Amino acid sequence: MSEENIQKKFIIYFCIIGCFAIFSTTISKNPALPLYAASLGANDAYLGLIAAVSPLAGILFSFPVGLISDRLGRRKLLIASGCIFLTAPLLYLLIMDPIFLIPVRFFHGLATAILGPVVGAAIAEKFGSRKGVMMGTYSSATLIGRTAAPLLGGAIITLFALAPGFTAYHMVYVAAFCAAVPVFILILFFRDTHGGVQKITFADFTNSLKTFLSNKGLRAASVAEMITYFCFGTFETFLPVYLLLIGVPAWQTGIIFAVQVVVIALTKPFFGRRADKGNPKKQIAAGMLITGLSLGIMGLTIDFRILLVLSCIFGIGMSISTVATNVYAANTAEKNQLGASLGALSSIMDIGHSSGPLISGIVIMLAGYQIGFGLCLVLSVLTSVFVLITR
């Protein structure tokens, strides 16, 4: 078998895993999780905690997971991830008190905290100078799962709406379990030659973290990823509320968000190829400027057609910057630190994704949506300059 065919099968293999894995985790939370929690008696405080613990797992574990995969091999970590994907959906079926959703969500969040950096490192190693387009292809596959999940989840809840008790929500988690089965089975077939170290010490973690922090390129990529997802967290949290306030119907809001996801899924492989061949630093800066500018303008208009176009532009900006950030980080990572570097990048991304709604929410509460969205524009401009001047 030629190397080209081997690489083609490799990326298809991971695209299938990523699509079903992200579908499984997304259908578990959107739209079922808040509805299930509310039906169990959760108040707003519980809902906030339940929503926050999943990205917390990514913040805490993505970096150590990446380092462990560098030392012990990718396969061990992927199998652990597959076991969590398979077992976590079943735990939701046992819950009778909403407080137990908090540890279950944290446990479920570990699956994606492991999968993301490990798969990213495996793809970067396999494809070398073509890692950008392949990372973009994999990301597009996960977006298919992320898009399909709430549609099917909503359909299942509607279909079983008249069923007794929590049947409707339990069927959603049965669907999440079914989607995780092929993920677990496919992961068992993965073989890699990476790793070989039998143990890891605390000094390995501290040394790896020092190496990451001392690398100017990785620092620039991390700040860019954090601010990009700061903007995205603000976009997905507060744009629906803004649209409601200006009188945009719910079905049009759905269209605005759907086109953004579709645009990212369609364009990521293309911009990944551009990052492989061009200057990823310039691409990161351009993408961030587009993202920040489009979000800033959204707070200044109430026209649905303009908002729809701006949502498409926002998706293009996200696509341009995020795939280039991963390529830039992989290119500048130290030898044998690829998993750790991408893991740290993922942790910092989750920090931005989580802090965006919190900080922007305070600004919006005090000064309004225009200023809140404008904050994202200012941060994007400053970060773009920082990336460009980093040597």
WOJO-V744651 format. One record per pair of residues at least 6 apart in sequence whose C-alpha atoms are under 8 Angstrom apart, sorted by the first residue. I is the first residue (numbers start at 1). GAP is how many residues later the second one is. D is the distance in whole Angstrom. If there is no record, write none. Layout:
BEGIN
I_GAP_D + I_GAP_D
END
This chain:
BEGIN
7_119_8 + 7_120_8 + 11_112_8 + 11_123_7 + 11_127_7 + 13_173_8 + 14_105_8 + 14_124_7 + 15_122_8 + 15_123_5 + 15_126_5 + 15_127_7 + 16_125_7 + 16_167_8 + 17_165_7 + 17_166_5 + 17_169_7 + 17_170_8 + 18_120_7 + 18_123_7 + 18_124_5 + 18_127_8 + 18_165_8 + 19_122_5 + 19_123_4 + 19_124_7 + 19_125_6 + 19_126_5 + 19_127_8 + 20_122_8 + 20_125_6 + 20_159_6 + 20_160_7 + 20_162_7 + 20_163_6 + 21_64_7 + 21_121_8 + 21_124_8 + 21_158_7 + 21_159_6 + 21_162_6 + 22_90_8 + 22_120_6 + 22_121_8 + 22_123_6 + 22_124_6 + 23_119_8 + 23_121_8 + 23_122_4 + 23_123_5 + 23_124_8 + 23_125_7 + 23_126_5 + 23_153_7 + 23_156_7 + 24_61_8 + 24_121_8 + 24_125_7 + 24_151_8 + 24_152_4 + 24_153_7 + 24_155_6 + 24_156_6 + 25_60_8 + 25_83_7 + 25_151_7 + 26_119_8 + 26_120_6 + 26_123_6 + 26_124_7 + 27_119_8 + 27_122_5 + 27_123_6 + 27_125_8 + 27_126_6 + 27_145_7 + 27_146_8 + 27_149_6 + 28_61_7 + 28_144_7 + 28_145_6 + 28_148_6 + 30_119_7 + 30_120_5 + 30_123_7 + 31_119_6 + 31_122_7 + 31_123_6 + 32_121_7 + 32_122_7 + 32_125_8 + 32_137_6 + 32_140_7 + 34_13_6 + 36_130_8 + 36_133_6 + 37_10_7 + 37_61_6 + 37_64_8 + 38_9_8 + 40_56_7 + 40_57_6 + 40_58_6 + 41_56_8 + 41_57_7 + 42_56_6 + 42_57_8 + 46_52_8 + 46_53_7 + 49_53_7 + 50_51_6 + 50_52_5 + 50_55_7 + 52_302_8 + 53_49_7 + 53_50_8 + 53_52_6 + 53_53_5 + 53_56_8 + 54_51_5 + 54_52_5 + 54_53_8 + 54_54_7 + 54_55_4 + 54_56_8 + 55_54_7 + 55_295_6 + 55_299_7 + 56_50_7 + 56_53_8 + 56_294_8 + 57_49_6 + 57_50_8 + 57_52_5 + 57_53_6 + 57_56_6 + 58_51_7 + 58_52_7 + 58_54_7 + 58_55_4 + 58_56_8 + 58_288_7 + 58_289_6 + 58_292_6 + 59_54_8 + 59_287_7 + 59_288_4 + 59_289_7 + 59_291_6 + 59_292_6 + 60_287_7 + 61_49_7 + 61_52_6 + 61_53_7 + 61_286_7 + 62_51_5 + 62_52_6 + 62_55_7 + 62_281_5 + 62_282_6 + 62_284_6 + 62_285_6 + 63_276_8 + 63_277_5 + 63_278_7 + 63_279_7 + 63_280_4 + 63_281_4 + 63_282_8 + 63_283_7 + 63_284_6 + 64_141_7 + 64_276_7 + 64_279_7 + 65_12_7 + 65_48_8 + 65_49_6 + 65_52_8 + 65_53_8 + 65_274_8 + 65_275_7 + 65_278_7 + 66_48_8 + 66_51_6 + 66_52_6 + 66_272_8 + 66_273_4 + 66_274_4 + 66_275_7 + 66_276_7 + 66_277_5 + 66_278_8 + 67_138_7 + 67_141_8 + 67_270_7 + 67_272_6 + 67_273_4 + 67_274_8 + 67_276_8 + 68_9_8 + 68_132_7 + 68_272_8 + 69_6_8 + 69_7_8 + 69_8_6 + 69_49_7 + 69_126_7 + 69_270_6 + 69_271_8 + 70_124_7 + 70_125_6 + 70_266_6 + 70_267_7 + 70_268_7 + 70_269_6 + 70_270_7 + 71_123_8 + 71_124_5 + 71_125_6 + 71_126_5 + 71_127_8 + 71_128_8 + 71_129_7 + 72_122_7 + 72_123_5 + 72_124_6 + 72_125_6 + 72_126_7 + 72_127_8 + 73_119_7 + 73_120_7 + 73_121_5 + 73_122_4 + 73_123_7 + 74_44_6 + 74_48_7 + 74_118_7 + 74_120_7 + 74_121_8 + 75_112_8 + 75_115_6 + 75_116_6 + 75_117_7 + 77_37_7 + 77_38_8 + 77_41_7 + 78_36_7 + 78_37_6 + 78_40_7 + 78_109_6 + 79_105_7 + 79_108_6 + 79_109_7 + 80_31_8 + 81_29_7 + 81_30_5 + 81_31_7 + 81_33_6 + 81_34_6 + 82_29_7 + 82_98_8 + 82_101_6 + 82_102_5 + 82_105_7 + 83_101_7 + 84_23_7 + 84_24_6 + 84_26_7 + 84_27_6 + 85_23_7 + 85_26_6 + 85_92_8 + 85_95_6 + 85_98_8 + 85_99_7 + 86_91_6 + 86_94_5 + 86_95_6 + 86_98_7 + 87_90_7 + 88_16_7 + 88_19_7 + 88_20_6 + 88_89_8 + 89_19_8 + 89_84_5 + 89_85_7 + 89_87_6 + 89_88_5 + 90_83_7 + 90_84_7 + 90_87_7 + 91_13_7 + 92_9_7 + 92_12_7 + 92_78_8 + 92_81_7 + 93_77_6 + 93_80_7 + 95_6_7 + 116_227_8 + 116_230_8 + 117_222_6 + 117_223_8 + 117_225_5 + 117_226_5 + 117_229_7 + 118_221_6 + 118_225_8 + 120_15_7 + 120_219_8 + 120_222_7 + 121_217_6 + 121_218_5 + 121_221_7 + 123_8_6 + 123_11_7 + 123_12_7 + 124_7_5 + 124_11_8 + 124_206_7 + 125_6_8 + 127_7_7 + 129_147_6 + 130_143_7 + 130_146_6 + 131_141_8 + 131_145_7 + 131_196_7 + 132_137_7 + 132_139_8 + 132_140_4 + 132_141_6 + 132_142_8 + 132_143_6 + 132_144_5 + 132_191_7 + 132_192_7 + 132_194_8 + 132_195_6 + 133_135_7 + 133_136_5 + 133_137_7 + 133_138_7 + 133_139_4 + 133_140_4 + 133_141_8 + 133_142_8 + 133_143_7 + 134_135_7 + 134_138_7 + 135_134_7 + 135_137_7 + 135_188_7 + 136_132_5 + 136_133_4 + 136_134_8 + 136_135_8 + 136_136_5 + 136_187_6 + 137_131_7 + 137_132_5 + 139_126_7 + 139_129_7 + 140_124_7 + 140_125_4 + 140_126_7 + 140_128_7 + 140_129_7 + 141_124_7 + 143_118_7 + 143_122_6 + 144_121_7 + 147_111_8 + 147_114_7 + 153_19_6 + 156_12_7 + 156_15_7 + 156_16_6 + 157_11_5 + 157_12_6 + 157_14_8 + 157_15_7 + 158_10_8 + 159_9_8 + 160_7_7 + 160_8_5 + 161_7_6 + 208_129_7 + 208_132_7 + 211_123_8 + 212_6_7 + 212_7_8 + 212_121_8 + 212_129_6 + 213_6_6 + 215_117_8 + 215_118_8 + 216_174_7 + 216_175_7 + 217_111_8 + 217_112_7 + 217_115_6 + 217_173_7 + 217_174_7 + 218_110_8 + 218_111_6 + 218_114_7 + 218_115_7 + 218_123_8 + 218_127_8 + 220_166_7 + 220_167_5 + 220_170_7 + 221_104_6 + 221_105_8 + 221_107_7 + 221_108_6 + 221_124_8 + 221_166_7 + 222_123_5 + 222_126_6 + 222_127_7 + 223_125_8 + 223_160_7 + 224_60_7 + 224_64_8 + 224_101_7 + 224_159_6 + 224_160_7 + 224_163_7 + 225_97_7 + 225_100_7 + 225_120_7 + 225_123_7 + 225_124_5 + 225_127_8 + 226_122_6 + 226_123_5 + 226_124_7 + 226_125_7 + 226_126_4 + 226_127_7 + 227_125_6 + 227_149_8 + 227_152_7 + 227_153_7 + 227_156_7 + 228_60_7 + 228_63_8 + 228_90_7 + 228_93_8 + 228_94_8 + 228_124_8 + 228_152_7 + 229_120_6 + 229_121_8 + 229_123_5 + 229_124_5 + 229_127_7 + 230_122_4 + 230_123_5 + 230_124_7 + 230_125_7 + 230_126_4 + 230_127_7 + 230_146_8 + 231_60_8 + 231_61_7 + 231_64_8 + 231_122_8 + 231_125_6 + 231_145_6 + 232_121_7 + 232_124_8 + 233_119_8 + 233_120_5 + 233_121_7 + 233_122_8 + 233_123_5 + 233_124_6 + 234_122_5 + 234_123_5 + 234_126_6 + 234_127_8 + 234_139_8 + 235_60_7 + 237_120_6 + 238_119_8 + 238_123_8 + 240_13_7 + 242_127_7 + 243_6_8 + 243_10_7 + 243_59_8 + 244_6_8 + 246_56_6 + 248_56_7 + 252_52_8 + 255_53_8 + 256_51_7 + 256_52_5 + 256_55_6 + 257_54_7 + 259_49_8 + 259_52_7 + 259_53_6 + 260_51_5 + 260_52_5 + 260_53_8 + 260_54_7 + 260_55_5 + 260_56_8 + 261_54_7 + 263_49_6 + 263_52_6 + 263_53_6 + 264_51_5 + 264_52_6 + 264_54_7 + 264_55_5 + 267_49_7 + 267_52_7 + 268_51_5 + 268_52_7 + 268_55_7 + 271_48_7 + 271_49_6 + 271_52_7 + 271_53_8 + 272_48_8 + 272_51_6 + 272_52_7 + 272_55_8 + 275_8_7 + 275_48_8 + 275_49_5 + 275_52_7 + 276_51_7 + 280_44_5 + 280_45_7 + 280_47_7 + 280_48_6 + 281_43_7 + 281_44_8 + 281_47_7 + 281_106_6 + 281_107_6 + 282_106_7 + 283_37_6 + 283_38_6 + 283_41_6 + 284_36_7 + 284_37_4 + 284_38_7 + 284_40_6 + 284_41_6 + 284_100_7 + 284_103_8 + 285_36_7 + 285_98_8 + 285_99_4 + 285_100_7 + 285_102_7 + 285_103_7 + 286_31_8 + 286_34_8 + 286_35_7 + 286_98_7 + 287_29_7 + 287_30_4 + 287_31_6 + 287_32_7 + 287_33_5 + 287_34_4 + 287_35_8 + 288_29_6 + 288_30_7 + 288_33_6 + 288_92_5 + 288_93_7 + 288_95_8 + 288_96_6 + 289_28_7 + 289_88_7 + 289_91_6 + 289_92_6 + 289_95_7 + 290_23_7 + 290_24_7 + 290_26_8 + 290_27_5 + 291_22_7 + 291_23_5 + 291_24_8 + 291_25_8 + 291_26_5 + 291_27_6 + 291_86_8 + 291_89_8 + 292_22_8 + 292_82_8 + 292_84_6 + 292_85_4 + 292_86_7 + 292_87_8 + 292_88_5 + 292_89_7 + 293_84_6 + 294_16_5 + 294_17_7 + 294_19_6 + 294_20_6 + 295_15_7 + 295_19_7 + 295_78_6 + 295_79_8 + 295_81_7 + 295_82_7 + 296_74_7 + 296_77_5 + 296_78_5 + 296_79_8 + 296_80_7 + 296_81_6 + 297_13_8 + 297_76_8 + 297_77_8 + 298_9_6 + 298_12_7 + 298_75_8 + 299_70_6 + 299_71_5 + 299_74_6 + 299_75_8 + 300_70_6 + 301_6_7 + 326_16_7 + 329_12_7 + 329_13_7 + 330_8_6 + 330_11_8 + 330_12_7 + 333_8_6 + 360_12_5 + 360_13_8 + 360_15_8 + 361_11_7 + 363_8_7 + 363_9_5 + 364_6_8 + 364_7_7 + 364_8_5
END
